[in-house]
C-alpha cells in the first residue's frame, strides 16, 4: 500500500519545482552567491562519483538554514553562506551534508511523507500510521548519517575532515543569536551528540584514510 501511495503523490521533480517556486516568491535567489557555492558542490560530486546533477540556490531573507529538496536542489540561506564567508571548508561540509540527504533519498522520503500526511491526516484511521512514518523519515539517524557522509565526501574531495566539527562548534559558541540556534536545532539532534558522532567518524577516517 505504501508503494501505491508514493505513486499517487506524484513526480519528485514536479513536487520540488512547486516547493521551490513558493520559496522564491518570498525569498528571491542571489545568483552571484549561488554561483560562488556551486563549484564546491560540483567538486564534492565529482570526487565522490555522484552522477546526479545537483544545484545550489542561495536565497535572500530566509531563516538561517540549509535544506535539500526532493529532487536535485540544495537551498542555502544568505545568512548561512555569509556565516561561512572565508571558511570554504566549513561551507563545503554544509553542502556535503545536504548532498547526502539527496544522494541517500532522505529528502525525497521527507517530501513524500509530508505530502502523504496532507492527504491522509484528516482520516483518523491513518493518523497513527502517518505519524509513525513521519517520525521514521525525519529520524535523527538521517542527520547522523548525513554528517558521516559529509565527513567522507569532504575527505575525498580534499576538504578538511575537521570542518564539520568546527562549524558546529561555532554554532555552539554563541556567534549567532540563541533564537536562531534553537530554530535550527528544532529539526536536528543536539549539537553535543552530533559533535560526538562527528569526532568518532573523523577518528575512524584517520585510522582508515583510504575509505
C-alpha positions as CSV (number, residue, x, y, z in Angstrom):
1,X,0.0,0.0,0.0
2,X,2.9,2.4,0.8
3,X,4.2,2.0,-2.7
4,X,0.8,2.8,-4.2
5,X,0.5,6.0,-2.0
6,X,4.0,7.0,-3.1
7,X,2.8,6.8,-6.8
8,X,-0.3,8.8,-6.0
9,X,1.8,11.7,-4.6
10,X,3.4,12.4,-7.9
11,X,6.8,13.2,-9.5
12,X,9.7,14.3,-7.4
13,X,10.8,16.9,-9.9
14,X,7.3,18.5,-10.1
15,X,7.0,18.5,-6.3
16,X,10.4,20.2,-6.0
17,X,9.6,22.8,-8.6
18,X,6.4,23.7,-6.8
19,X,8.1,23.9,-3.4
20,X,11.0,26.0,-4.8
21,X,8.6,28.4,-6.6
22,X,6.9,29.0,-3.3
23,X,10.1,29.7,-1.6
24,X,11.4,32.0,-4.3
25,X,8.3,34.2,-4.1
26,X,9.2,35.2,-0.5
27,X,13.0,34.8,-0.8
28,X,14.5,35.7,-4.2
29,X,17.6,34.0,-5.3
30,X,21.0,35.7,-5.2
31,X,22.5,34.3,-8.5
32,X,26.1,35.5,-7.7
33,X,26.0,33.8,-4.3
34,X,24.6,30.6,-5.9
35,X,27.4,30.7,-8.5
36,X,30.0,31.1,-5.8
37,X,28.9,28.0,-3.9
38,X,28.2,25.8,-6.9
39,X,31.9,24.9,-7.6
40,X,32.1,23.4,-4.1
41,X,29.1,21.2,-4.8
42,X,30.5,20.2,-8.2
43,X,33.8,19.2,-6.6
44,X,32.1,17.1,-4.0
45,X,30.0,15.3,-6.6
46,X,33.0,14.7,-8.9
47,X,35.3,13.2,-6.2
48,X,32.5,11.1,-4.7
49,X,31.2,9.7,-8.0
50,X,27.8,11.2,-7.7
51,X,26.3,11.4,-11.2
52,X,23.0,13.1,-10.3
53,X,23.0,16.8,-11.3
54,X,22.5,18.8,-8.2
55,X,22.4,22.6,-7.9
56,X,22.8,25.2,-5.1
57,X,20.4,28.0,-4.7
58,X,21.2,30.8,-2.2
59,X,18.0,32.7,-1.2
60,X,17.8,36.1,0.5
61,X,15.9,36.8,3.7
62,X,15.1,33.2,4.6
63,X,15.9,31.9,8.1
64,X,19.4,30.7,8.8
65,X,19.3,27.2,7.4
66,X,20.3,24.8,4.7
67,X,17.9,22.2,3.2
68,X,17.8,19.6,0.5
69,X,14.7,19.5,-1.7
70,X,13.4,16.2,-3.0
71,X,15.0,16.0,-6.5
72,X,18.2,18.0,-7.2
73,X,18.3,21.3,-5.3
74,X,20.2,22.4,-2.2
75,X,18.8,25.6,-0.7
76,X,21.0,27.8,1.4
77,X,20.1,30.9,3.4
78,X,22.1,34.0,2.6
79,X,22.8,34.4,6.3
80,X,24.3,30.9,6.5
81,X,26.6,31.5,3.5
82,X,27.6,34.8,5.0
83,X,28.4,33.0,8.3
84,X,30.8,30.8,6.3
85,X,32.4,33.7,4.5
86,X,36.2,33.0,4.4
87,X,35.5,29.4,5.7
88,X,35.5,27.4,2.5
89,X,35.9,24.0,4.2
90,X,33.0,24.7,6.6
91,X,30.8,25.7,3.6
92,X,31.8,22.5,1.9
93,X,30.7,20.5,4.9
94,X,27.3,22.1,5.0
95,X,26.8,21.5,1.2
96,X,28.1,17.9,1.6
97,X,25.6,17.2,4.4
98,X,22.7,18.3,2.2
99,X,24.1,16.4,-0.8
100,X,24.0,13.3,1.3
101,X,20.3,13.9,2.0
102,X,19.6,14.0,-1.7
103,X,22.0,11.1,-2.6
104,X,20.5,8.8,0.0
105,X,16.9,9.7,-0.7
106,X,16.2,11.3,2.7
107,X,14.9,14.5,1.1
108,X,12.6,12.5,-1.3
109,X,11.2,10.5,1.6
110,X,10.6,13.6,3.6
111,X,8.8,15.4,0.8
112,X,6.6,12.4,0.1
113,X,5.8,11.7,3.7
114,X,4.8,15.4,4.1
115,X,2.5,15.1,1.1
116,X,1.1,11.9,2.3
117,X,0.3,13.4,5.7
118,X,-1.6,16.2,3.9
119,X,-3.6,13.5,2.0
120,X,-4.4,11.3,4.9
121,X,-4.3,13.2,8.2
122,X,-8.0,14.1,8.1
123,X,-8.8,10.4,8.3
124,X,-8.4,9.2,11.9
125,X,-7.8,5.6,10.7
126,X,-4.5,6.7,9.2
127,X,-3.4,9.2,11.9
128,X,-1.1,6.8,13.8
129,X,0.4,5.4,10.7
130,X,1.2,8.8,9.2
131,X,2.7,10.0,12.5
132,X,4.9,6.9,12.6
133,X,6.0,7.3,9.0
134,X,6.9,11.0,9.5
135,X,8.9,10.1,12.6
136,X,10.8,7.5,10.7
137,X,11.8,9.6,7.7
138,X,12.6,12.6,9.8
139,X,14.7,10.5,12.2
140,X,17.8,11.6,13.9
141,X,19.6,8.8,12.2
142,X,19.2,10.5,8.9
143,X,21.0,13.5,10.3
144,X,23.8,11.4,11.8
145,X,24.1,9.5,8.5
146,X,24.4,12.8,6.5
147,X,27.1,14.0,8.9
148,X,29.1,10.8,8.4
149,X,28.7,11.1,4.7
150,X,29.7,14.7,4.7
151,X,33.0,13.9,6.5
152,X,33.8,11.2,4.0
153,X,32.7,13.4,1.0
154,X,34.9,16.3,2.2
155,X,37.8,13.9,2.7
156,X,37.6,12.5,-0.8
157,X,37.2,16.0,-2.3
158,X,40.2,17.4,-0.5
159,X,38.4,19.5,2.1
160,X,39.2,19.3,5.8
161,X,37.6,16.5,7.8
162,X,37.6,18.8,10.8
163,X,35.5,21.4,9.1
164,X,32.2,20.0,10.2
165,X,33.1,19.9,13.9
166,X,34.5,23.4,13.6
167,X,31.2,24.6,12.0
168,X,29.1,23.1,14.8
169,X,31.5,24.5,17.5
170,X,30.9,27.9,16.0
171,X,27.2,27.4,16.3
172,X,27.5,26.3,19.9
173,X,29.9,29.1,20.8
174,X,27.3,31.9,20.6
175,X,28.4,33.5,17.3
176,X,24.7,33.5,16.4
177,X,21.6,34.7,18.4
178,X,20.2,32.0,20.6
179,X,16.9,32.1,18.9
180,X,18.5,31.3,15.6
181,X,20.2,28.2,17.0
182,X,17.0,27.0,18.7
183,X,15.1,27.2,15.4
184,X,17.9,25.4,13.5
185,X,18.2,22.7,16.1
186,X,14.5,22.0,16.2
187,X,14.9,19.7,13.3
188,X,18.3,18.3,14.2
189,X,19.8,16.2,17.0
190,X,21.6,18.2,19.8
191,X,24.9,19.8,18.8
192,X,26.7,17.8,21.6
193,X,25.5,14.5,20.1
194,X,26.4,15.5,16.6
195,X,29.8,16.6,17.6
196,X,30.5,13.3,19.5
197,X,29.4,11.3,16.5
198,X,31.4,13.5,14.1
199,X,34.6,13.2,16.2
200,X,34.2,9.4,16.2
201,X,33.8,9.4,12.4
202,X,36.8,11.6,12.0
203,X,38.9,9.2,14.1
204,X,37.7,6.2,12.1
205,X,38.6,8.0,8.9
206,X,42.1,8.9,10.2
207,X,42.6,5.2,11.0
208,X,41.4,4.1,7.5
209,X,42.3,7.1,5.3
210,X,41.6,5.2,2.0
211,X,37.9,4.6,2.8
